[in-house]
Amino acid sequence: MDTTQVNEQQNTRPPYPNIPPILESRGDEYRDSGIVSTVAIAGHPIHPIIVTFPVGFLSGAAGSDLAYWLTGDLFWARASFWLVGVGLLSGILAAIIGMFDFTKIKRVRQRNAGWAHMYINITALVMTAINFGLRLGDLESVIVPTGLALSVVIATLLGIGGWFGGELTFRHKIGVVGPSNRE
């Protein structure tokens, strides 16, 4: 093999490992300019901005549930209630915006990371709705152990789902500045 063939082979190979079904590395996606988001302002995708809110609120709820368990202070029960409620509302908004990209961009649906991101985050959103519903009648009694367990599982799911979202953005160049094709 001459030097030109070696260089061409290195340019088509992805710089990171392909570990199906978790990671799907495609060298051509590393070198293309990416696919723009379907919901953007001045070319800046909205979904990555919005998802920081439910992730922050719901991770904070896990922390405030833990604080309630350790201290028994009603402040932490009220904080958890509001964090779960606002996390649910902002999560619904993030899911709606994310579904636009999922349904309109073919590359998202063709990647395992796209499906994993969607299923994991929908599971977290359903669990958040259950967690919020349990807290509606009584802020305190549901926290230990049910509310705390739900909050920790939800925060963990959001971390995993967010990692798959990062795969879509950084590995597959979805929702970045690039051409307007949807493949």
VMD Tcl script that builds the backbone (N, CA, C; Angstrom):
set m [mol new atoms 549]
animate dup $m
set s [atomselect $m all]
$s set {name element resname resid chain x y z} {
  {N N MET 1 A 0.850 -1.170 0.000}
  {CA C MET 1 A 0.000 0.000 0.000}
  {C C MET 1 A 0.900 1.238 0.000}
  {N N ASP 2 A 0.616 2.155 -0.934}
  {CA C ASP 2 A 1.429 3.367 -0.969}
  {C C ASP 2 A 0.908 4.403 0.028}
  {N N THR 3 A 1.628 5.493 0.167}
  {CA C THR 3 A 1.312 6.532 1.152}
  {C C THR 3 A -0.054 7.159 0.910}
  {N N THR 4 A -0.431 7.351 -0.331}
  {CA C THR 4 A -1.734 7.961 -0.659}
  {C C THR 4 A -2.871 7.074 -0.178}
  {N N GLN 5 A -2.757 5.754 -0.421}
  {CA C GLN 5 A -3.801 4.828 0.013}
  {C C GLN 5 A -3.902 4.786 1.534}
  {N N VAL 6 A -2.790 4.819 2.225}
  {CA C VAL 6 A -2.783 4.816 3.686}
  {C C VAL 6 A -3.463 6.078 4.207}
  {N N ASN 7 A -3.125 7.245 3.636}
  {CA C ASN 7 A -3.754 8.499 4.055}
  {C C ASN 7 A -5.258 8.496 3.795}
  {N N GLU 8 A -5.697 7.966 2.624}
  {CA C GLU 8 A -7.129 7.902 2.322}
  {C C GLU 8 A -7.854 6.994 3.311}
  {N N GLN 9 A -7.238 5.861 3.656}
  {CA C GLN 9 A -7.840 4.943 4.608}
  {C C GLN 9 A -7.942 5.585 5.995}
  {N N GLN 10 A -6.921 6.315 6.407}
  {CA C GLN 10 A -6.954 6.987 7.699}
  {C C GLN 10 A -8.007 8.086 7.722}
  {N N ASN 11 A -8.235 8.767 6.604}
  {CA C ASN 11 A -9.224 9.838 6.549}
  {C C ASN 11 A -10.655 9.327 6.571}
  {N N THR 12 A -10.892 8.089 6.166}
  {CA C THR 12 A -12.256 7.555 6.182}
  {C C THR 12 A -12.562 6.806 7.468}
  {N N ARG 13 A -11.550 6.473 8.223}
  {CA C ARG 13 A -11.746 5.761 9.477}
  {C C ARG 13 A -12.090 6.754 10.583}
  {N N PRO 14 A -13.107 6.453 11.394}
  {CA C PRO 14 A -13.435 7.373 12.490}
  {C C PRO 14 A -12.318 7.382 13.533}
  {N N PRO 15 A -12.125 8.535 14.171}
  {CA C PRO 15 A -11.047 8.632 15.153}
  {C C PRO 15 A -11.361 7.938 16.473}
  {N N TYR 16 A -12.607 7.493 16.649}
  {CA C TYR 16 A -13.006 6.833 17.885}
  {C C TYR 16 A -13.582 5.468 17.563}
  {N N PRO 17 A -13.582 4.549 18.517}
  {CA C PRO 17 A -13.997 3.181 18.228}
  {C C PRO 17 A -15.488 3.043 17.923}
  {N N ASN 18 A -15.804 2.057 17.143}
  {CA C ASN 18 A -17.178 1.689 16.850}
  {C C ASN 18 A -17.500 0.488 17.737}
  {N N ILE 19 A -18.416 0.671 18.701}
  {CA C ILE 19 A -18.759 -0.386 19.651}
  {C C ILE 19 A -20.272 -0.590 19.600}
  {N N PRO 20 A -20.770 -1.281 18.572}
  {CA C PRO 20 A -22.223 -1.469 18.496}
  {C C PRO 20 A -22.708 -2.255 19.697}
  {N N PRO 21 A -23.898 -2.063 20.196}
  {CA C PRO 21 A -24.895 -1.093 19.768}
  {C C PRO 21 A -24.758 0.245 20.490}
  {N N ILE 22 A -23.711 0.424 21.295}
  {CA C ILE 22 A -23.576 1.645 22.090}
  {C C ILE 22 A -23.050 2.803 21.251}
  {N N LEU 23 A -21.976 2.588 20.521}
  {CA C LEU 23 A -21.356 3.643 19.732}
  {C C LEU 23 A -21.345 3.254 18.265}
  {N N GLU 24 A -21.741 4.190 17.435}
  {CA C GLU 24 A -21.687 3.973 15.993}
  {C C GLU 24 A -20.813 5.064 15.402}
  {N N SER 25 A -19.579 4.758 15.142}
  {CA C SER 25 A -18.674 5.749 14.579}
  {C C SER 25 A -18.638 5.602 13.067}
  {N N ARG 26 A -18.808 6.718 12.391}
  {CA C ARG 26 A -18.735 6.744 10.934}
  {C C ARG 26 A -17.801 7.868 10.541}
  {N N GLY 27 A -16.715 7.511 9.876}
  {CA C GLY 27 A -15.704 8.491 9.518}
  {C C GLY 27 A -16.229 9.631 8.677}
  {N N ASP 28 A -17.177 9.338 7.766}
  {CA C ASP 28 A -17.690 10.403 6.911}
  {C C ASP 28 A -18.448 11.459 7.715}
  {N N GLU 29 A -19.067 11.081 8.830}
  {CA C GLU 29 A -19.793 12.049 9.647}
  {C C GLU 29 A -18.847 12.956 10.433}
  {N N TYR 30 A -17.644 12.470 10.707}
  {CA C TYR 30 A -16.664 13.318 11.390}
  {C C TYR 30 A -16.176 14.426 10.479}
  {N N ARG 31 A -16.212 14.152 9.193}
  {CA C ARG 31 A -15.628 15.099 8.256}
  {C C ARG 31 A -16.664 15.962 7.542}
  {N N ASP 32 A -17.963 15.629 7.663}
  {CA C ASP 32 A -18.948 16.518 7.042}
  {C C ASP 32 A -19.252 17.669 7.989}
  {N N SER 33 A -19.958 18.663 7.484}
  {CA C SER 33 A -20.186 19.860 8.288}
  {C C SER 33 A -21.403 19.747 9.190}
  {N N GLY 34 A -22.092 18.623 9.159}
  {CA C GLY 34 A -23.186 18.393 10.083}
  {C C GLY 34 A -24.549 18.727 9.518}
  {N N ILE 35 A -25.541 18.549 10.367}
  {CA C ILE 35 A -26.934 18.774 10.008}
  {C C ILE 35 A -27.512 19.761 11.002}
  {N N VAL 36 A -28.146 20.801 10.488}
  {CA C VAL 36 A -28.719 21.807 11.379}
  {C C VAL 36 A -29.968 21.271 12.053}
  {N N SER 37 A -30.278 21.827 13.195}
  {CA C SER 37 A -31.480 21.468 13.937}
  {C C SER 37 A -32.707 22.022 13.220}
  {N N THR 38 A -33.843 21.373 13.416}
  {CA C THR 38 A -35.078 21.861 12.810}
  {C C THR 38 A -35.691 22.989 13.617}
  {N N VAL 39 A -35.301 23.137 14.869}
  {CA C VAL 39 A -35.794 24.217 15.725}
  {C C VAL 39 A -34.575 25.002 16.203}
  {N N ALA 40 A -34.357 26.159 15.578}
  {CA C ALA 40 A -33.170 26.946 15.882}
  {C C ALA 40 A -33.494 28.433 15.777}
  {N N ILE 41 A -32.719 29.213 16.489}
  {CA C ILE 41 A -32.796 30.666 16.380}
  {C C ILE 41 A -31.439 31.136 15.872}
  {N N ALA 42 A -31.451 31.797 14.728}
  {CA C ALA 42 A -30.220 32.284 14.095}
  {C C ALA 42 A -29.206 31.150 13.934}
  {N N GLY 43 A -29.683 29.968 13.601}
  {CA C GLY 43 A -28.820 28.818 13.393}
  {C C GLY 43 A -28.408 28.086 14.649}
  {N N HIS 44 A -28.787 28.581 15.821}
  {CA C HIS 44 A -28.411 27.950 17.080}
  {C C HIS 44 A -29.537 27.038 17.541}
  {N N PRO 45 A -29.270 25.725 17.676}
  {CA C PRO 45 A -30.329 24.777 18.050}
  {C C PRO 45 A -30.883 25.056 19.449}
  {N N ILE 46 A -32.203 24.945 19.592}
  {CA C ILE 46 A -32.877 25.254 20.852}
  {C C ILE 46 A -32.861 24.058 21.813}
  {N N HIS 47 A -32.950 22.840 21.305}
  {CA C HIS 47 A -33.036 21.666 22.178}
  {C C HIS 47 A -31.876 21.588 23.182}
  {N N PRO 48 A -30.620 21.766 22.752}
  {CA C PRO 48 A -29.533 21.700 23.734}
  {C C PRO 48 A -29.605 22.796 24.803}
  {N N ILE 49 A -30.218 23.920 24.472}
  {CA C ILE 49 A -30.376 24.993 25.456}
  {C C ILE 49 A -31.435 24.596 26.478}
  {N N ILE 50 A -32.567 24.107 25.988}
  {CA C ILE 50 A -33.715 23.807 26.840}
  {C C ILE 50 A -33.443 22.628 27.769}
  {N N VAL 51 A -32.714 21.610 27.294}
  {CA C VAL 51 A -32.530 20.405 28.119}
  {C C VAL 51 A -31.743 20.668 29.393}
  {N N THR 52 A -31.004 21.753 29.433}
  {CA C THR 52 A -30.257 22.038 30.662}
  {C C THR 52 A -31.195 22.305 31.840}
  {N N PHE 53 A -32.385 22.810 31.560}
  {CA C PHE 53 A -33.324 23.120 32.640}
  {C C PHE 53 A -33.888 21.865 33.308}
  {N N PRO 54 A -34.515 20.926 32.572}
  {CA C PRO 54 A -35.010 19.742 33.280}
  {C C PRO 54 A -33.885 18.923 33.922}
  {N N VAL 55 A -32.743 18.859 33.272}
  {CA C VAL 55 A -31.624 18.114 33.867}
  {C C VAL 55 A -31.211 18.763 35.183}
  {N N GLY 56 A -31.083 20.076 35.197}
  {CA C GLY 56 A -30.700 20.780 36.418}
  {C C GLY 56 A -31.760 20.679 37.503}
  {N N PHE 57 A -33.036 20.925 37.146}
  {CA C PHE 57 A -34.109 20.866 38.136}
  {C C PHE 57 A -34.259 19.465 38.720}
  {N N LEU 58 A -34.243 18.447 37.856}
  {CA C LEU 58 A -34.498 17.086 38.340}
  {C C LEU 58 A -33.293 16.502 39.070}
  {N N SER 59 A -32.103 16.896 38.700}
  {CA C SER 59 A -30.924 16.494 39.485}
  {C C SER 59 A -30.939 17.203 40.834}
  {N N GLY 60 A -31.371 18.459 40.825}
  {CA C GLY 60 A -31.520 19.200 42.075}
  {C C GLY 60 A -32.563 18.580 42.990}
  {N N ALA 61 A -33.624 18.028 42.395}
  {CA C ALA 61 A -34.657 17.352 43.192}
  {C C ALA 61 A -34.073 16.140 43.914}
  {N N ALA 62 A -33.191 15.411 43.247}
  {CA C ALA 62 A -32.541 14.273 43.915}
  {C C ALA 62 A -31.727 14.775 45.103}
  {N N GLY 63 A -31.038 15.887 44.924}
  {CA C GLY 63 A -30.257 16.460 46.023}
  {C C GLY 63 A -31.127 16.961 47.161}
  {N N SER 64 A -32.252 17.610 46.835}
  {CA C SER 64 A -33.117 18.124 47.905}
  {C C SER 64 A -33.872 16.981 48.597}
  {N N ASP 65 A -34.189 15.910 47.875}
  {CA C ASP 65 A -34.777 14.736 48.527}
  {C C ASP 65 A -33.790 14.127 49.522}
  {N N LEU 66 A -32.542 14.057 49.110}
  {CA C LEU 66 A -31.497 13.547 50.000}
  {C C LEU 66 A -31.354 14.458 51.227}
  {N N ALA 67 A -31.392 15.764 50.993}
  {CA C ALA 67 A -31.289 16.710 52.115}
  {C C ALA 67 A -32.474 16.557 53.067}
  {N N TYR 68 A -33.673 16.327 52.532}
  {CA C TYR 68 A -34.834 16.117 53.400}
  {C C TYR 68 A -34.658 14.847 54.236}
  {N N TRP 69 A -34.182 13.796 53.589}
  {CA C TRP 69 A -33.972 12.527 54.292}
  {C C TRP 69 A -32.976 12.709 55.436}
  {N N LEU 70 A -31.922 13.486 55.196}
  {CA C LEU 70 A -30.887 13.678 56.211}
  {C C LEU 70 A -31.294 14.650 57.313}
  {N N THR 71 A -32.116 15.653 56.968}
  {CA C THR 71 A -32.430 16.695 57.954}
  {C C THR 71 A -33.870 16.664 58.470}
  {N N GLY 72 A -34.794 16.147 57.660}
  {CA C GLY 72 A -36.207 16.180 58.029}
  {C C GLY 72 A -36.822 17.569 57.938}
  {N N ASP 73 A -36.101 18.527 57.382}
  {CA C ASP 73 A -36.560 19.908 57.269}
  {C C ASP 73 A -37.573 20.033 56.122}
  {N N LEU 74 A -38.751 20.578 56.425}
  {CA C LEU 74 A -39.827 20.742 55.442}
  {C C LEU 74 A -39.397 21.594 54.247}
  {N N PHE 75 A -38.452 22.494 54.453}
  {CA C PHE 75 A -37.949 23.314 53.347}
  {C C PHE 75 A -37.528 22.435 52.174}
  {N N TRP 76 A -36.801 21.348 52.461}
  {CA C TRP 76 A -36.292 20.473 51.405}
  {C C TRP 76 A -37.424 19.722 50.710}
  {N N ALA 77 A -38.480 19.375 51.424}
  {CA C ALA 77 A -39.640 18.720 50.806}
  {C C ALA 77 A -40.330 19.675 49.836}
  {N N ARG 78 A -40.487 20.931 50.255}
  {CA C ARG 78 A -41.090 21.933 49.366}
  {C C ARG 78 A -40.191 22.194 48.160}
  {N N ALA 79 A -38.902 22.286 48.390}
  {CA C ALA 79 A -37.965 22.503 47.282}
  {C C ALA 79 A -38.054 21.362 46.277}
  {N N SER 80 A -38.107 20.137 46.770}
  {CA C SER 80 A -38.212 18.982 45.883}
  {C C SER 80 A -39.492 19.029 45.057}
  {N N PHE 81 A -40.599 19.378 45.703}
  {CA C PHE 81 A -41.876 19.465 45.003}
  {C C PHE 81 A -41.779 20.445 43.834}
  {N N TRP 82 A -41.238 21.629 44.082}
  {CA C TRP 82 A -41.136 22.629 43.025}
  {C C TRP 82 A -40.118 22.236 41.966}
  {N N LEU 83 A -39.012 21.641 42.371}
  {CA C LEU 83 A -38.005 21.205 41.395}
  {C C LEU 83 A -38.550 20.118 40.482}
  {N N VAL 84 A -39.290 19.169 41.057}
  {CA C VAL 84 A -39.889 18.105 40.230}
  {C C VAL 84 A -40.943 18.700 39.297}
  {N N GLY 85 A -41.779 19.604 39.806}
  {CA C GLY 85 A -42.825 20.210 38.977}
  {C C GLY 85 A -42.268 21.025 37.824}
  {N N VAL 86 A -41.306 21.892 38.104}
  {CA C VAL 86 A -40.713 22.711 37.049}
  {C C VAL 86 A -39.863 21.835 36.120}
  {N N GLY 87 A -39.220 20.808 36.671}
  {CA C GLY 87 A -38.478 19.859 35.835}
  {C C GLY 87 A -39.389 19.132 34.872}
  {N N LEU 88 A -40.599 18.780 35.339}
  {CA C LEU 88 A -41.578 18.119 34.471}
  {C C LEU 88 A -42.004 19.052 33.341}
  {N N LEU 89 A -42.364 20.279 33.658}
  {CA C LEU 89 A -42.805 21.231 32.628}
  {C C LEU 89 A -41.699 21.532 31.616}
  {N N SER 90 A -40.506 21.794 32.098}
  {CA C SER 90 A -39.403 22.085 31.171}
  {C C SER 90 A -38.997 20.828 30.395}
  {N N GLY 91 A -39.154 19.652 31.000}
  {CA C GLY 91 A -38.871 18.399 30.301}
  {C C GLY 91 A -39.851 18.149 29.168}
  {N N ILE 92 A -41.105 18.485 29.386}
  {CA C ILE 92 A -42.105 18.342 28.323}
  {C C ILE 92 A -41.755 19.261 27.155}
  {N N LEU 93 A -41.384 20.499 27.452}
  {CA C LEU 93 A -40.984 21.437 26.404}
  {C C LEU 93 A -39.758 20.916 25.645}
  {N N ALA 94 A -38.760 20.430 26.370}
  {CA C ALA 94 A -37.551 19.886 25.728}
  {C C ALA 94 A -37.892 18.671 24.865}
  {N N ALA 95 A -38.815 17.837 25.344}
  {CA C ALA 95 A -39.207 16.646 24.579}
  {C C ALA 95 A -39.916 17.033 23.282}
  {N N ILE 96 A -40.784 18.024 23.353}
  {CA C ILE 96 A -41.492 18.468 22.146}
  {C C ILE 96 A -40.502 18.986 21.107}
  {N N ILE 97 A -39.577 19.823 21.536}
  {CA C ILE 97 A -38.579 20.365 20.611}
  {C C ILE 97 A -37.682 19.252 20.076}
  {N N GLY 98 A -37.274 18.331 20.954}
  {CA C GLY 98 A -36.440 17.202 20.522}
  {C C GLY 98 A -37.148 16.300 19.530}
  {N N MET 99 A -38.458 16.138 19.683}
  {CA C MET 99 A -39.211 15.286 18.752}
  {C C MET 99 A -39.253 15.881 17.348}
  {N N PHE 100 A -39.203 17.206 17.236}
  {CA C PHE 100 A -39.127 17.816 15.906}
  {C C PHE 100 A -37.871 17.356 15.196}
  {N N ASP 101 A -36.727 17.411 15.884}
  {CA C ASP 101 A -35.482 16.938 15.278}
  {C C ASP 101 A -35.544 15.442 15.000}
  {N N PHE 102 A -36.085 14.679 15.929}
  {CA C PHE 102 A -36.147 13.228 15.757}
  {C C PHE 102 A -36.974 12.856 14.523}
  {N N THR 103 A -38.104 13.514 14.339}
  {CA C THR 103 A -38.983 13.150 13.219}
  {C C THR 103 A -38.526 13.746 11.891}
  {N N LYS 104 A -37.814 14.858 11.910}
  {CA C LYS 104 A -37.440 15.552 10.672}
  {C C LYS 104 A -36.036 15.235 10.172}
  {N N ILE 105 A -35.157 14.745 11.044}
  {CA C ILE 105 A -33.772 14.498 10.630}
  {C C ILE 105 A -33.544 12.990 10.548}
  {N N LYS 106 A -33.348 12.522 9.332}
  {CA C LYS 106 A -33.188 11.087 9.072}
  {C C LYS 106 A -31.997 10.484 9.832}
  {N N ARG 107 A -30.913 11.220 9.924}
  {CA C ARG 107 A -29.701 10.704 10.574}
  {C C ARG 107 A -29.963 10.364 12.049}
  {N N VAL 108 A -30.827 11.106 12.710}
  {CA C VAL 108 A -31.146 10.823 14.120}
  {C C VAL 108 A -31.819 9.460 14.228}
  {N N ARG 109 A -32.777 9.202 13.363}
  {CA C ARG 109 A -33.521 7.936 13.415}
  {C C ARG 109 A -32.681 6.755 12.962}
  {N N GLN 110 A -31.622 7.014 12.219}
  {CA C GLN 110 A -30.759 5.935 11.731}
  {C C GLN 110 A -29.695 5.515 12.745}
  {N N ARG 111 A -29.570 6.238 13.829}
  {CA C ARG 111 A -28.533 5.947 14.815}
  {C C ARG 111 A -29.135 5.364 16.086}
  {N N ASN 112 A -28.477 4.360 16.629}
  {CA C ASN 112 A -28.920 3.789 17.906}
  {C C ASN 112 A -28.953 4.849 18.990}
  {N N ALA 113 A -28.011 5.783 18.935}
  {CA C ALA 113 A -27.959 6.847 19.941}
  {C C ALA 113 A -29.230 7.689 19.917}
  {N N GLY 114 A -29.803 7.912 18.742}
  {CA C GLY 114 A -31.046 8.683 18.636}
  {C C GLY 114 A -32.200 7.984 19.322}
  {N N TRP 115 A -32.322 6.687 19.071}
  {CA C TRP 115 A -33.405 5.912 19.691}
  {C C TRP 115 A -33.185 5.778 21.197}
  {N N ALA 116 A -31.951 5.516 21.601}
  {CA C ALA 116 A -31.657 5.389 23.039}
  {C C ALA 116 A -31.933 6.710 23.754}
  {N N HIS 117 A -31.499 7.821 23.158}
  {CA C HIS 117 A -31.726 9.144 23.742}
  {C C HIS 117 A -33.229 9.382 23.944}
  {N N MET 118 A -34.009 9.060 22.923}
  {CA C MET 118 A -35.448 9.285 23.009}
  {C C MET 118 A -36.091 8.388 24.066}
  {N N TYR 119 A -35.851 7.095 24.015}
  {CA C TYR 119 A -36.502 6.169 24.950}
  {C C TYR 119 A -36.111 6.429 26.403}
  {N N ILE 120 A -34.845 6.670 26.635}
  {CA C ILE 120 A -34.380 6.906 28.006}
  {C C ILE 120 A -34.998 8.176 28.564}
  {N N ASN 121 A -35.023 9.234 27.762}
  {CA C ASN 121 A -35.558 10.502 28.261}
  {C C ASN 121 A -37.078 10.485 28.395}
  {N N ILE 122 A -37.766 9.756 27.536}
  {CA C ILE 122 A -39.219 9.607 27.713}
  {C C ILE 122 A -39.500 8.812 28.988}
  {N N THR 123 A -38.722 7.791 29.247}
  {CA C THR 123 A -38.865 7.024 30.490}
  {C C THR 123 A -38.655 7.933 31.698}
  {N N ALA 124 A -37.625 8.770 31.651}
  {CA C ALA 124 A -37.365 9.705 32.751}
  {C C ALA 124 A -38.517 10.692 32.908}
  {N N LEU 125 A -39.106 11.132 31.798}
  {CA C LEU 125 A -40.216 12.086 31.864}
  {C C LEU 125 A -41.475 11.447 32.454}
  {N N VAL 126 A -41.753 10.212 32.077}
  {CA C VAL 126 A -42.902 9.497 32.651}
  {C C VAL 126 A -42.683 9.275 34.147}
  {N N MET 127 A -41.475 8.873 34.522}
  {CA C MET 127 A -41.177 8.684 35.940}
  {C C MET 127 A -41.280 10.003 36.709}
  {N N THR 128 A -40.921 11.101 36.063}
  {CA C THR 128 A -41.041 12.421 36.697}
  {C C THR 128 A -42.504 12.767 36.925}
  {N N ALA 129 A -43.352 12.458 35.949}
  {CA C ALA 129 A -44.793 12.716 36.118}
  {C C ALA 129 A -45.345 11.900 37.287}
  {N N ILE 130 A -44.913 10.659 37.415}
  {CA C ILE 130 A -45.340 9.813 38.536}
  {C C ILE 130 A -44.823 10.404 39.850}
  {N N ASN 131 A -43.565 10.786 39.864}
  {CA C ASN 131 A -42.954 11.374 41.050}
  {C C ASN 131 A -43.711 12.641 41.475}
  {N N PHE 132 A -44.061 13.477 40.517}
  {CA C PHE 132 A -44.804 14.703 40.824}
  {C C PHE 132 A -46.212 14.370 41.328}
  {N N GLY 133 A -46.872 13.428 40.667}
  {CA C GLY 133 A -48.219 13.037 41.086}
  {C C GLY 133 A -48.257 12.497 42.507}
  {N N LEU 134 A -47.258 11.733 42.891}
  {CA C LEU 134 A -47.187 11.196 44.254}
  {C C LEU 134 A -47.040 12.304 45.291}
  {N N ARG 135 A -46.373 13.392 44.924}
  {CA C ARG 135 A -46.091 14.482 45.864}
  {C C ARG 135 A -47.266 15.459 45.997}
  {N N LEU 136 A -48.228 15.416 45.083}
  {CA C LEU 136 A -49.317 16.395 45.092}
  {C C LEU 136 A -50.112 16.404 46.393}
  {N N GLY 137 A -50.406 15.258 46.951}
  {CA C GLY 137 A -51.218 15.204 48.154}
  {C C GLY 137 A -50.466 15.476 49.437}
  {N N ASP 138 A -49.216 15.055 49.484}
  {CA C ASP 138 A -48.449 15.166 50.719}
  {C C ASP 138 A -46.973 15.339 50.359}
  {N N LEU 139 A -46.430 16.471 50.681}
  {CA C LEU 139 A -45.046 16.772 50.312}
  {C C LEU 139 A -44.027 15.889 51.010}
  {N N GLU 140 A -44.297 15.497 52.248}
  {CA C GLU 140 A -43.262 14.849 53.053}
  {C C GLU 140 A -43.269 13.321 53.018}
  {N N SER 141 A -44.429 12.709 53.188}
  {CA C SER 141 A -44.449 11.262 53.435}
  {C C SER 141 A -43.964 10.425 52.253}
  {N N VAL 142 A -44.050 10.947 51.053}
  {CA C VAL 142 A -43.656 10.167 49.882}
  {C C VAL 142 A -42.148 10.219 49.607}
  {N N ILE 143 A -41.461 11.169 50.212}
  {CA C ILE 143 A -40.048 11.353 49.849}
  {C C ILE 143 A -39.191 10.151 50.237}
  {N N VAL 144 A -39.333 9.676 51.457}
  {CA C VAL 144 A -38.510 8.550 51.898}
  {C C VAL 144 A -39.385 7.308 51.993}
  {N N PRO 145 A -39.103 6.268 51.241}
  {CA C PRO 145 A -38.006 6.096 50.305}
  {C C PRO 145 A -38.413 6.332 48.843}
  {N N THR 146 A -39.719 6.348 48.533}
  {CA C THR 146 A -40.181 6.332 47.145}
  {C C THR 146 A -39.706 7.540 46.339}
  {N N GLY 147 A -39.962 8.758 46.836}
  {CA C GLY 147 A -39.579 9.960 46.098}
  {C C GLY 147 A -38.084 10.060 45.884}
  {N N LEU 148 A -37.326 9.728 46.917}
  {CA C LEU 148 A -35.866 9.764 46.819}
  {C C LEU 148 A -35.378 8.755 45.781}
  {N N ALA 149 A -35.913 7.544 45.834}
  {CA C ALA 149 A -35.504 6.511 44.867}
  {C C ALA 149 A -35.841 6.942 43.444}
  {N N LEU 150 A -37.060 7.445 43.248}
  {CA C LEU 150 A -37.448 7.913 41.917}
  {C C LEU 150 A -36.530 9.038 41.444}
  {N N SER 151 A -36.260 9.995 42.307}
  {CA C SER 151 A -35.411 11.127 41.928}
  {C C SER 151 A -34.005 10.693 41.542}
  {N N VAL 152 A -33.447 9.744 42.270}
  {CA C VAL 152 A -32.097 9.256 41.955}
  {C C VAL 152 A -32.102 8.493 40.630}
  {N N VAL 153 A -33.116 7.663 40.413}
  {CA C VAL 153 A -33.210 6.924 39.144}
  {C C VAL 153 A -33.386 7.902 37.982}
  {N N ILE 154 A -34.248 8.898 38.159}
  {CA C ILE 154 A -34.484 9.896 37.109}
  {C C ILE 154 A -33.199 10.658 36.793}
  {N N ALA 155 A -32.480 11.108 37.797}
  {CA C ALA 155 A -31.221 11.833 37.572}
  {C C ALA 155 A -30.213 10.944 36.839}
  {N N THR 156 A -30.173 9.670 37.193}
  {CA C THR 156 A -29.269 8.730 36.519}
  {C C THR 156 A -29.673 8.546 35.059}
  {N N LEU 157 A -30.969 8.364 34.819}
  {CA C LEU 157 A -31.459 8.215 33.440}
  {C C LEU 157 A -31.140 9.455 32.610}
  {N N LEU 158 A -31.316 10.631 33.197}
  {CA C LEU 158 A -31.018 11.860 32.463}
  {C C LEU 158 A -29.534 11.961 32.123}
  {N N GLY 159 A -28.685 11.494 33.009}
  {CA C GLY 159 A -27.248 11.468 32.699}
  {C C GLY 159 A -26.938 10.550 31.528}
  {N N ILE 160 A -27.546 9.371 31.525}
  {CA C ILE 160 A -27.324 8.406 30.440}
  {C C ILE 160 A -27.942 8.926 29.142}
  {N N GLY 161 A -29.177 9.416 29.224}
  {CA C GLY 161 A -29.841 9.964 28.038}
  {C C GLY 161 A -29.096 11.160 27.477}
  {N N GLY 162 A -28.558 11.997 28.349}
  {CA C GLY 162 A -27.762 13.137 27.911}
  {C C GLY 162 A -26.482 12.716 27.220}
  {N N TRP 163 A -25.901 11.638 27.691}
  {CA C TRP 163 A -24.687 11.124 27.049}
  {C C TRP 163 A -25.002 10.709 25.608}
  {N N PHE 164 A -26.139 10.037 25.412}
  {CA C PHE 164 A -26.529 9.655 24.054}
  {C C PHE 164 A -26.844 10.890 23.212}
  {N N GLY 165 A -27.419 11.925 23.817}
  {CA C GLY 165 A -27.632 13.183 23.103}
  {C C GLY 165 A -26.315 13.802 22.672}
  {N N GLY 166 A -25.318 13.711 23.533}
  {CA C GLY 166 A -23.977 14.180 23.175}
  {C C GLY 166 A -23.391 13.381 22.029}
  {N N GLU 167 A -23.666 12.085 22.009}
  {CA C GLU 167 A -23.215 11.247 20.893}
  {C C GLU 167 A -23.785 11.778 19.571}
  {N N LEU 168 A -25.069 12.118 19.592}
  {CA C LEU 168 A -25.702 12.636 18.380}
  {C C LEU 168 A -25.044 13.933 17.924}
  {N N THR 169 A -24.753 14.802 18.871}
  {CA C THR 169 A -24.177 16.099 18.525}
  {C C THR 169 A -22.709 15.981 18.141}
  {N N PHE 170 A -21.917 15.345 18.972}
  {CA C PHE 170 A -20.473 15.373 18.785}
  {C C PHE 170 A -19.953 14.289 17.853}
  {N N ARG 171 A -20.551 13.127 17.868}
  {CA C ARG 171 A -20.080 12.033 17.025}
  {C C ARG 171 A -20.758 12.052 15.655}
  {N N HIS 172 A -22.054 12.394 15.630}
  {CA C HIS 172 A -22.808 12.333 14.375}
  {C C HIS 172 A -23.152 13.700 13.806}
  {N N LYS 173 A -22.728 14.751 14.479}
  {CA C LYS 173 A -22.878 16.137 14.013}
  {C C LYS 173 A -24.324 16.486 13.667}
  {N N ILE 174 A -25.208 16.203 14.596}
  {CA C ILE 174 A -26.612 16.538 14.435}
  {C C ILE 174 A -26.918 17.740 15.322}
  {N N GLY 175 A -27.605 18.715 14.764}
  {CA C GLY 175 A -27.931 19.921 15.517}
  {C C GLY 175 A -26.759 20.871 15.609}
  {N N VAL 176 A -25.901 20.853 14.596}
  {CA C VAL 176 A -24.765 21.764 14.555}
  {C C VAL 176 A -24.903 22.639 13.318}
  {N N VAL 177 A -24.057 23.629 13.201}
  {CA C VAL 177 A -24.091 24.469 12.015}
  {C C VAL 177 A -23.587 23.638 10.849}
  {N N GLY 178 A -24.365 23.596 9.796}
  {CA C GLY 178 A -23.988 22.804 8.632}
  {C C GLY 178 A -24.995 23.004 7.530}
  {N N PRO 179 A -24.980 22.127 6.552}
  {CA C PRO 179 A -25.925 22.260 5.438}
  {C C PRO 179 A -27.351 21.975 5.910}
  {N N SER 180 A -28.313 22.329 5.115}
  {CA C SER 180 A -29.708 22.175 5.525}
  {C C SER 180 A -30.307 20.837 5.123}
  {N N ASN 181 A -29.492 19.851 4.736}
  {CA C ASN 181 A -30.079 18.545 4.407}
  {C C ASN 181 A -30.517 17.845 5.696}
  {N N ARG 182 A -31.361 16.845 5.575}
  {CA C ARG 182 A -31.924 16.153 6.741}
  {C C ARG 182 A -31.531 14.677 6.773}
  {N N GLU 183 A -30.399 14.342 6.213}
  {CA C GLU 183 A -29.996 12.928 6.189}
  {C C GLU 183 A -29.053 12.591 7.294}
}
mol reanalyze $m
mol bondsrecalc $m
mol representation Tube
mol addrep $m
